[in-house]
Amino acid sequence: MGTKYASSFAHPPDGDSGFAGTLKNIQLNDLIQMCCLSASSICMRVAKDCRVGTIFIVDGEIIHAACEDIVGEEAFYRILGWQTGSFESLEVGTIPQRTIQKNYHFLVMEAARRVDEKAHVGLDHSEAGSGLSAETAENWIRVLIVDDSPVMRKILSSMLTASNRVKVVGMAGNGKEAIAMIDDLRPDLVTLDVNMPVMDGISTIKHIMIKKPCPVVIMSNPGHGSSKTIFNFLELGAVDFINKPTKDQDIFFQQQKIFERIRVAATAVVGNFRIARIPRAKTGSPERKPIERACRCLVIVISGPGGHPEQMSLLSRLVPALAEKDGAVVAIQSLPSSFSEPFASYLFERCGCQASPIDHERSLSAGHCYVGNHGWPLTVNWNGHQPVIVPGAPEKGLVQVDRLLITAATVFKHRLAVVLLSGANTGKQSGLRVVHENGGRVILRKRASGMVAEPLDPVVEAGLADEEVNPADLKLTVLNGLDLKH
């Protein structure tokens, strides 16, 4: 929504009252969000031609709006429907009776939706109609938020419910409260904090997976050294991990990202979860030295929500087996980029796989695993006679995973295999098509037995999957299909 206003912050000109000045071409909805995020109390008087409206924000919440003969939510939408005008801030004296109950995320997004809708049908924005079409209850995602911070519970609830696709059915301050609430609330998904009093996250997820299975998403801002804890959560059955929202990033971008991850995670079939059997490196055994020769074939293993245990199990067996064929592995995960180095270290410590994060140009050597992230733009090319993988700047119009697959297929051609695990993001599928065009193969873990199948469905529907196999058969399927004779 591109509403532009000239604004005047009208305060008396004494030394303790702040600044007086003028801002031009500012978006009213941006100013409202700034006031709400900073927990301000302010009254905005907005003028458009002969029309005047007021919006009251108290402690960061929009509580009242009035415009001509309308008050409440509809008045708010009418004011934000004006595309030009002016406004000024006033001191909040007497607080009016509350006429708006919804959170500001929902209100701003709904106002933007109405403006876009009216623009599409060519109507005047001031005639905005009656709101968002209601989603039927069976299409809502019912979420239980578990976090010991009341502020964070409120923020997450506001962000999730703003989508109008999520219903927050309950909030708990620790795991013990959450366990007691799950039976009655029957949530479709639980967001779970890591560190909480009374019962922490690890104990809580164990209880949930054993007694009351449902999709769990870990939401935390992990500190240094806590990555192994997150890996433990994922290996105990958590579908995904998401960073908590922060003030220093775009609020709408975070909101959209969190909602999309929640939406996908909610499709998880938790009954299909199996604890991964990951062979551990033998204590006291000499460290296996990396092979100092260029790889002749490459396997790209992509996982997403629900796919971490599958990826760990496959990599522990596939990486050493590929060493005998002079092959290497690129493992793409859906965790934040800060987890790539800890994940590479975890692979080595847990099962002895030689692994490195793709944090700079790296030569692709036989018997080695290179760890990247869905959000990283990665390119495979030649450096002399050595294949290399390079992190780089995003390329406009090209999804990161597509860029990786296209360049890898160009270099390795029929000596490339792509393995898609639960929840794998395949971008726009242009990369998978180039893999096929160059003689490479695309192998899916069997969707019916996976936790998150939805992102893999379009691959099958487009005819881009060469095989769909059980997890136990993935290693042999990959090895047997690599054509090294030409």
C-alpha positions in Angstrom: 0.0 0.0 0.0 1.6 3.2 -1.2 -0.3 5.9 0.7 1.7 9.1 0.9 1.3 12.0 3.3 2.9 15.2 4.5 3.1 15.1 8.2 3.6 17.6 11.0 4.6 16.6 14.5 3.0 19.4 16.5 4.6 19.8 19.9 5.0 23.0 21.9 8.5 24.5 21.2 10.0 24.1 24.6 13.3 22.2 25.3 11.7 19.1 26.8 8.9 18.4 24.3 10.9 16.7 21.5 11.2 17.9 17.9 8.9 19.8 15.6 9.3 19.3 11.9 7.8 18.1 8.6 8.1 14.7 6.8 6.9 14.5 3.2 5.9 11.5 1.1 5.7 9.1 4.1 3.4 6.1 4.2 0.9 6.3 7.0 0.9 2.6 7.6 4.7 2.7 8.2 4.3 5.4 10.8 1.6 3.4 12.5 3.8 0.3 12.7 6.7 2.4 14.1 4.5 3.7 16.8 3.2 0.2 17.7 6.6 -1.4 17.7 7.9 1.3 20.0 4.9 0.9 22.3 4.1 4.6 21.9 0.9 6.4 23.0 -0.2 8.8 20.3 -3.3 10.3 18.6 -3.0 10.8 14.9 -5.3 13.3 13.2 -5.5 12.6 9.5 -7.0 15.0 6.9 -8.0 14.3 3.3 -9.7 17.2 1.5 -12.7 18.0 3.8 -12.6 14.7 5.6 -10.9 14.2 9.0 -10.1 11.0 10.9 -8.4 10.2 14.1 -6.5 7.1 15.2 -5.6 6.4 18.9 -2.6 4.2 19.7 -2.0 3.5 23.4 1.1 1.5 24.6 1.6 0.3 21.1 -1.9 -0.9 20.5 -4.5 0.6 18.1 -7.5 1.0 20.4 -9.8 3.5 18.6 -10.4 5.2 15.3 -13.1 7.7 14.2 -13.8 9.0 10.7 -16.9 11.2 9.9 -19.8 9.1 11.2 -17.9 5.8 11.6 -15.9 4.5 14.6 -13.8 1.5 15.2 -12.2 -0.9 12.8 -14.1 0.3 9.7 -13.1 3.9 10.4 -9.4 2.8 10.6 -9.7 1.1 7.2 -11.4 4.2 5.7 -8.6 6.4 6.9 -5.8 4.2 5.6 -7.7 3.9 2.3 -7.0 7.6 1.6 -4.0 7.7 -0.8 -2.9 11.3 -0.1 -3.4 13.8 2.7 -1.8 15.1 5.8 -1.6 14.2 9.5 -0.4 15.5 12.8 0.4 13.9 16.1 -1.5 15.0 19.2 -0.9 14.3 22.8 -3.1 11.6 24.2 -5.1 13.2 27.0 -8.3 11.3 27.8 -8.2 7.8 26.5 -11.3 7.0 24.5 -13.3 3.8 25.0 -11.8 0.9 23.1 -13.5 0.2 19.8 -10.8 -1.9 18.1 -9.8 -5.3 19.4 -7.6 -6.8 16.7 -3.8 -6.5 16.7 -2.0 -3.9 14.6 -0.4 -6.5 12.2 -3.9 -7.7 11.2 -5.3 -4.2 10.9 -2.4 -2.9 8.7 -2.4 -6.0 6.4 -6.2 -5.9 6.1 -6.1 -2.2 5.2 -3.5 -2.9 2.5 -5.6 -5.8 1.2 -8.7 -3.6 0.9 -6.8 -0.9 -1.0 -5.3 -3.5 -3.4 -8.7 -5.1 -3.9 -10.4 -1.8 -4.6 -7.6 -0.7 -7.0 -8.1 -4.0 -8.9 -11.8 -3.4 -9.5 -11.3 0.4 -10.1 -13.4 1.7 -7.2 -12.6 4.7 -5.0 -10.6 3.7 -1.9 -12.8 5.6 0.5 -15.6 3.2 -0.3 -13.8 0.2 1.0 -16.2 -2.6 1.7 -16.6 -5.1 4.5 -13.5 -6.9 5.1 -11.7 -10.1 4.6 -13.6 -13.1 3.5 -13.7 -15.5 6.5 -11.7 -18.7 6.4 -13.7 -21.7 7.4 -12.7 -23.1 10.8 -11.4 -26.4 9.2 -8.9 -24.4 7.1 -7.4 -22.6 10.1 -4.1 -23.8 11.6 -4.6 -24.1 15.3 -1.4 -23.2 17.1 -0.3 -23.5 20.8 2.5 -21.0 21.7 4.9 -22.1 24.4 7.4 -19.5 25.6 8.3 -18.2 29.0 8.3 -14.6 27.9 4.8 -13.0 28.0 6.0 -10.3 25.5 7.3 -12.9 23.0 4.0 -14.9 23.3 2.1 -11.7 22.5 4.4 -10.8 19.5 4.2 -14.3 18.1 0.4 -14.4 18.5 0.0 -11.1 16.8 2.2 -12.1 13.9 0.6 -15.5 13.3 -3.0 -14.3 13.6 -2.4 -11.4 11.3 -2.3 -14.0 8.4 -6.0 -14.8 9.0 -5.1 -18.4 8.5 -3.8 -19.1 12.0 -5.8 -19.4 15.2 -3.8 -19.2 18.4 -5.8 -21.5 20.6 -3.6 -21.2 23.7 -0.4 -19.9 25.2 1.8 -21.5 27.9 4.7 -20.2 29.9 6.5 -23.6 30.2 6.4 -27.2 29.1 4.3 -28.4 32.0 1.5 -26.0 31.2 1.7 -26.9 27.5 1.4 -30.6 28.2 -1.7 -30.0 30.3 -3.3 -27.9 27.6 -2.7 -30.1 24.5 -5.4 -32.7 25.2 -8.2 -30.0 25.5 -6.9 -27.7 22.8 -5.8 -30.3 20.2 -3.6 -27.9 18.3 -2.4 -28.6 14.8 1.0 -27.3 15.8 3.1 -26.3 18.8 5.7 -23.6 18.7 8.2 -24.4 21.5 10.9 -22.3 23.2 14.2 -24.0 24.2 14.9 -22.6 27.6 12.0 -22.3 30.1 11.5 -22.8 33.8 9.6 -25.8 35.4 9.9 -27.9 32.2 12.3 -27.0 29.4 12.0 -27.6 25.7 13.8 -30.9 25.5 11.7 -32.5 28.2 8.5 -31.0 26.7 9.2 -32.4 23.2 9.9 -35.8 24.6 6.5 -35.8 26.4 4.7 -34.5 23.2 6.2 -37.1 20.9 5.6 -40.0 23.3 2.2 -39.1 24.7 0.5 -36.5 22.5 2.2 -36.4 19.0 1.7 -33.3 16.9 4.0 -31.1 14.8 6.4 -29.1 16.8 8.4 -26.1 15.6 11.3 -24.9 17.8 11.3 -21.1 18.0 14.4 -19.6 19.6 17.3 -17.1 19.1 20.1 -19.5 19.8 23.3 -18.3 21.4 26.8 -19.4 20.7 27.3 -23.1 21.2 23.5 -23.9 21.3 23.4 -25.4 17.8 23.8 -29.0 19.0 20.8 -28.5 21.2 18.7 -27.6 18.2 20.0 -30.6 16.3 18.9 -32.7 19.3 15.4 -31.2 19.1 15.2 -32.1 15.4 16.4 -35.6 16.0 13.7 -36.0 18.7 11.0 -35.2 16.2 10.7 -31.4 15.9 9.7 -30.6 12.4 11.5 -27.3 12.0 13.5 -24.5 13.7 12.7 -20.8 13.2 14.5 -17.8 14.7 12.3 -15.6 16.9 11.4 -12.3 15.4 13.7 -9.4 16.1 13.2 -5.6 15.9 16.2 -5.0 13.7 14.7 -6.8 10.7 11.7 -6.0 8.5 8.6 -7.0 10.4 6.5 -8.0 7.4 9.3 -10.1 5.9 9.7 -12.0 9.2 6.0 -12.4 9.5 5.6 -13.9 6.0 8.6 -16.2 6.5 7.4 -17.4 9.9 3.8 -18.0 8.6 5.0 -20.0 5.5 7.3 -22.2 7.7 4.4 -22.8 10.1 2.1 -23.6 7.3 4.4 -26.2 5.8 5.3 -27.7 9.2 1.6 -28.0 10.1 1.3 -30.5 7.2 3.7 -32.9 8.9 2.6 -36.5 9.5 4.2 -36.9 12.9 3.3 -40.6 13.0 5.9 -41.1 10.2 8.7 -39.8 12.4 11.4 -42.3 13.2 14.5 -41.7 15.3 17.4 -41.7 12.9 19.9 -44.5 13.4 23.2 -42.6 12.9 26.4 -44.6 13.2 28.8 -42.9 15.6 32.5 -42.4 15.0 34.5 -44.9 16.9 36.1 -43.5 20.0 39.9 -43.4 19.7 39.9 -44.3 16.0 42.3 -42.2 13.9 40.6 -39.4 12.0 39.9 -40.3 8.4 42.1 -38.0 6.3 40.4 -36.1 3.4 41.2 -37.4 0.0 43.3 -34.9 -1.9 41.9 -35.4 -5.4 39.1 -33.7 -7.3 35.7 -35.4 -7.3 34.5 -37.0 -10.5 30.8 -37.1 -9.5 28.5 -35.1 -7.2 25.4 -35.8 -5.2 23.3 -32.8 -3.9 21.2 -33.8 -0.9 18.4 -31.2 -0.1 16.3 -31.4 3.0 13.6 -29.1 4.5 11.2 -29.2 7.4 11.0 -32.8 8.7 14.1 -33.8 6.8 17.0 -33.3 9.3 17.0 -36.9 10.7 16.8 -38.3 7.2 19.7 -36.1 6.0 21.9 -37.0 9.0 21.2 -40.7 8.5 21.9 -40.6 4.7 25.0 -38.5 4.9 26.7 -40.7 7.5 26.5 -43.6 5.0 26.6 -41.9 1.6 29.7 -39.7 2.1 32.2 -42.5 2.9 30.6 -44.7 0.2 31.1 -42.0 -2.4 34.7 -41.7 -1.5 35.3 -45.1 -3.3 33.8 -43.6 -6.5 35.7 -40.3 -6.2 32.4 -38.6 -5.3 31.5 -35.7 -3.1 28.3 -34.5 -1.5 26.7 -31.0 -1.2 24.2 -31.0 1.7 21.6 -28.2 1.6 19.7 -27.6 4.8 16.8 -25.4 5.8 18.3 -24.1 9.0 19.7 -20.6 9.3 23.0 -19.9 7.6 24.7 -19.6 11.0 24.1 -23.3 11.5 26.2 -24.5 8.5 29.5 -24.5 10.3 28.1 -26.2 13.4 26.3 -28.7 11.2 29.6 -29.6 9.4 31.3 -30.0 12.8 28.4 -32.1 14.1 28.7 -34.4 11.1 32.3 -35.0 11.7 32.0 -35.5 15.5 28.9 -37.6 15.3 29.8 -40.0 12.5 33.3 -39.1 11.2 32.2 -37.5 7.9 34.7 -35.0 6.5 32.5 -31.9 6.2 33.0 -28.2 5.6 30.7 -25.2 5.5 30.5 -23.4 2.1 31.7 -20.1 3.5 34.2 -19.3 0.7 35.3 -20.9 -2.5 36.0 -24.6 -1.8 37.5 -27.2 -4.1 35.1 -30.2 -4.4 37.2 -33.2 -3.2 36.3 -36.8 -3.2 35.0 -38.2 0.0 34.0 -34.8 1.4 30.6 -33.2 2.3 30.0 -29.5 1.8 27.2 -27.9 3.9 25.1 -25.0 2.5 21.8 -23.3 3.2 18.7 -22.7 1.2 19.2 -19.0 1.4 22.8 -19.0 0.1 23.4 -18.3 -3.6 25.8 -21.1 -4.5 27.5 -21.8 -7.8 29.5 -24.8 -9.1 32.1 -24.2 -11.7 35.7 -24.9 -12.7 38.9 -23.5 -11.4 41.4 -24.8 -13.8 40.9 -28.6 -13.7 39.3 -28.6 -10.3 35.5 -28.3 -9.7 34.7 -25.7 -7.0 31.7 -24.5 -5.2 31.4 -20.8 -4.5 29.1 -18.7 -2.4 28.1 -15.5 -4.2 25.7 -12.6 -4.6 22.0 -13.3 -5.3 21.1 -13.3 -9.0 17.9 -11.5 -9.9 15.0 -13.8 -10.9 16.8 -17.0 -9.9 15.9 -18.9 -6.8 19.1 -20.0 -4.9 18.5 -23.7 -5.2 17.9 -23.4 -8.9 21.1 -21.6 -9.4 23.0 -24.4 -7.6 21.4 -27.1 -9.6 21.8 -25.4 -13.0 25.5 -24.8 -12.5 26.2 -28.2 -11.0 24.4 -29.9 -13.9 26.5 -27.9 -16.4 29.7 -29.1 -14.7 28.9 -32.7 -13.8 26.2 -33.5 -16.4 25.4 -37.3 -16.1 27.6 -37.6 -13.1 25.2 -35.6 -10.9 22.4 -37.0 -8.7 20.0 -34.8 -6.7 18.3 -36.4 -3.6 15.2 -34.7 -2.2 14.3 -35.5 1.3 11.2 -34.4 3.4 10.2 -30.8 3.0 12.9 -30.1 0.3 12.5 -26.7 -1.4 13.1 -27.1 -5.2 12.7 -23.5 -6.1 11.0 -22.9 -9.5 12.1 -26.3 -10.7 14.1 -24.8 -13.6 17.2 -26.3 -11.9 15.7 -29.8 -11.9 14.9 -29.5 -15.6 18.5 -28.6 -16.4 19.6 -31.6 -14.3 17.5 -33.9 -16.6 18.6 -32.1 -19.8 22.2 -32.9 -18.9 21.7 -36.5 -18.0 21.5 -36.2 -14.3 19.0 -38.0 -12.0 16.5 -36.8 -9.4 15.7 -39.2 -6.6 12.9 -38.6 -4.0 12.6 -40.3 -0.6 9.2 -42.0 -0.6 6.6 -39.3 0.2 4.1 -41.7 1.9 6.5 -42.5 4.7 8.0 -39.0 5.2 7.0 -36.3 7.6 6.5 -33.4 5.2 5.5 -34.4 1.6 3.8 -31.3 0.3 6.9 -29.6 -1.2 7.8 -32.7 -3.1 4.4 -33.1 -4.7 5.0 -30.6 -7.5 8.3 -32.4 -8.5 6.3 -35.6 -9.1 3.4 -33.8 -10.8 5.9 -32.2 -13.2 7.4 -35.6 -14.1 10.9 -34.5 -12.8 11.4 -37.5 -10.3 13.3 -40.4 -11.8 12.8 -42.6 -8.7 10.9 -42.5 -5.4 12.4 -44.9 -2.9 12.4 -45.8 0.8 15.0 -44.1 3.0 16.8 -47.3 3.6 17.4 -47.7 -0.2 18.6 -44.2 -0.9 22.3 -44.9 -0.6 22.3 -47.9 -3.0 19.9 -46.2 -5.4 22.3 -43.2 -5.6 25.5 -45.3 -6.0 24.0 -47.7 -8.5 22.7 -44.9 -10.7 25.9 -42.8 -11.0 27.3 -43.3 -14.5 31.1 -43.1 -14.3 31.9 -45.0 -17.5 31.8 -42.0 -19.8 
